[in-house]
Amino acid sequence: MNLIEDIAGELCRIILPIEEELFFGDSKSNIAICTLSSMNLLRDISKSSIIKEVAIAGRLLSENKGIDSLVRSVISNKKIDTIILCGKDVLGHKSGDSLLCLYKNGIDVNNMIIGSSSPHPVLTVTKKEVSKFQGQVKIINKIGETSISQIKNILETLRKTQ
C-alpha cells in the first residue's frame, strides 16, 4: 500500500476501532465460519451450539489484510477443509466477493486478486500459499445469509455428507 493509504488506514483504526473477534470451538472440527461484516451473527454463533461444531468462527472486513490473515490461518490448520461464508458482505470493500474470486482465480503477478471488484485487492500471501489454500478448502457461498437456523441446517447437511 502507499503512504496515503497507510495513513488513512491508521486514522480509521483510531477513529473506528474494530475489535479482533475470533471464537474457537472444537479443535477437531474441519469447518470454519466467516460471517463477513455481520458482527451480531458472529456473536450469536459464539453463544450457540454451533460453536461446538466448528473449529473457528470469525469475521472478514477487508479485501487485503483480512484475506491475507484468513488464508494464513487456514493453511496453518490443515484440518480445516470447509469454510461457510455467510453474513452481509462489507459495503465498498466486498471482502466476501474478493475471497470467492481468490478461491476461484488466484492472484496475478502483482498479487492482485484476479476478478475482484474491490478497491484494493492486493495481498501479501504468495502464489504458493494461495494455491495451498485453494487445494485445501471448499467454500460454501452463503453470502447474505444471516439466519442462525439456516447456518445450523448447513452444518447438519455437512455432517450427513462427511
C-alpha positions in Angstrom: 0.0 0.0 0.0 1.1 3.5 -0.5 1.7 6.1 2.3 -1.6 7.8 1.9 -3.5 4.5 2.2 -1.4 3.6 5.3 -2.2 6.9 6.9 -5.9 6.6 6.1 -6.0 3.1 7.4 -4.3 4.2 10.7 -6.8 7.0 11.1 -9.7 4.6 10.6 -8.2 2.3 13.1 -8.1 5.1 15.7 -11.4 6.7 14.9 -13.4 3.5 14.3 -11.6 0.8 16.2 -12.8 -2.7 15.3 -12.2 -5.5 17.8 -10.5 -8.6 16.6 -13.1 -11.2 17.0 -12.4 -14.8 16.7 -14.2 -17.6 18.5 -12.7 -21.0 18.9 -14.8 -24.2 19.1 -13.9 -27.8 18.6 -10.2 -28.1 17.6 -11.0 -31.4 15.9 -13.6 -29.8 13.6 -12.8 -29.3 9.9 -15.2 -26.4 9.5 -14.7 -22.7 9.8 -17.4 -20.0 9.6 -16.8 -16.5 8.3 -19.6 -14.0 9.0 -18.1 -11.2 6.9 -19.4 -7.9 8.4 -22.2 -9.5 10.4 -20.8 -9.0 13.9 -24.1 -9.8 15.7 -24.3 -13.1 13.8 -20.8 -13.9 14.8 -21.6 -13.2 18.5 -24.8 -15.2 18.2 -22.8 -18.2 16.8 -20.3 -17.9 19.6 -23.1 -18.3 22.2 -24.9 -21.1 20.4 -24.4 -24.8 20.0 -22.9 -24.1 16.5 -19.5 -23.1 18.1 -19.1 -26.6 19.4 -19.3 -28.0 15.8 -16.8 -25.7 14.2 -13.1 -25.1 14.7 -13.3 -21.3 14.4 -15.7 -18.5 13.7 -14.7 -15.1 12.7 -15.4 -12.1 10.5 -13.7 -10.7 7.4 -13.8 -6.9 6.8 -11.1 -6.2 4.3 -10.2 -7.4 0.9 -6.4 -7.3 1.6 -5.1 -7.7 5.2 -8.2 -9.6 6.2 -7.9 -12.1 3.4 -4.2 -12.4 4.0 -4.9 -13.3 7.6 -7.7 -15.8 6.7 -5.5 -17.6 4.2 -2.6 -17.9 6.5 -4.8 -19.1 9.4 -6.5 -21.7 7.3 -3.3 -23.2 5.8 -1.7 -23.3 9.2 -4.6 -25.5 10.4 -4.6 -28.5 8.0 -7.8 -29.9 9.5 -9.9 -27.0 8.1 -11.2 -28.1 4.7 -14.6 -26.2 4.7 -15.4 -22.5 5.1 -19.0 -21.4 5.4 -19.0 -17.9 4.1 -22.1 -16.1 5.4 -23.4 -12.8 6.7 -23.5 -9.5 4.9 -20.6 -8.5 2.7 -18.7 -5.3 3.5 -20.0 -2.4 1.5 -17.2 -0.9 -0.5 -14.6 -3.5 0.4 -16.6 -6.5 -0.9 -14.3 -8.8 1.1 -16.6 -11.9 0.6 -16.7 -11.4 -3.1 -12.9 -11.0 -3.2 -12.4 -14.1 -1.1 -14.5 -16.0 -3.7 -12.5 -14.5 -6.6 -9.3 -15.5 -4.8 -10.5 -19.0 -4.4 -11.6 -19.3 -8.0 -9.0 -17.3 -9.8 -5.9 -16.8 -7.6 -3.6 -13.7 -7.8 -1.8 -12.1 -10.7 1.9 -11.2 -10.9 1.2 -8.0 -8.8 -0.5 -10.1 -6.1 -3.9 -8.6 -7.0 -6.9 -10.9 -6.7 -8.0 -11.8 -10.2 -11.5 -10.7 -11.0 -12.1 -8.8 -7.8 -14.1 -5.6 -7.9 -12.8 -4.4 -4.5 -11.0 -1.1 -4.4 -7.6 -2.6 -3.2 -7.5 -6.4 -3.5 -3.7 -6.7 -3.2 -2.4 -9.4 -1.0 0.9 -10.2 0.7 0.4 -14.0 0.6 2.4 -15.8 -2.0 1.1 -17.7 -5.0 2.2 -20.9 -3.3 0.1 -20.0 -0.2 -2.9 -19.2 -2.4 -2.5 -22.5 -4.2 -2.3 -24.4 -0.9 -5.5 -22.6 0.3 -7.3 -23.3 -2.9 -6.4 -27.0 -2.7 -7.2 -27.4 1.0 -10.7 -25.9 1.3 -14.0 -25.7 -0.3 -16.0 -22.5 0.3 -19.8 -22.8 0.8 -21.0 -19.4 -0.5 -23.9 -18.3 1.6 -23.1 -14.5 1.4 -26.2 -12.7 2.6 -27.4 -15.4 5.0 -27.8 -14.1 8.5 -30.2 -16.7 9.9 -28.6 -18.8 12.6 -31.1 -21.6 11.9 -30.1 -21.7 8.3 -26.4 -22.0 9.3 -27.4 -24.9 11.6 -29.1 -26.5 8.6 -25.9 -26.1 6.5 -23.9 -27.8 9.3 -26.4 -30.7 9.5 -26.1 -31.2 5.8 -22.3 -31.2 6.0 -22.4 -33.7 8.8 -24.5 -36.1 6.7 -22.2 -35.9 3.7 -18.9 -36.3 5.6 
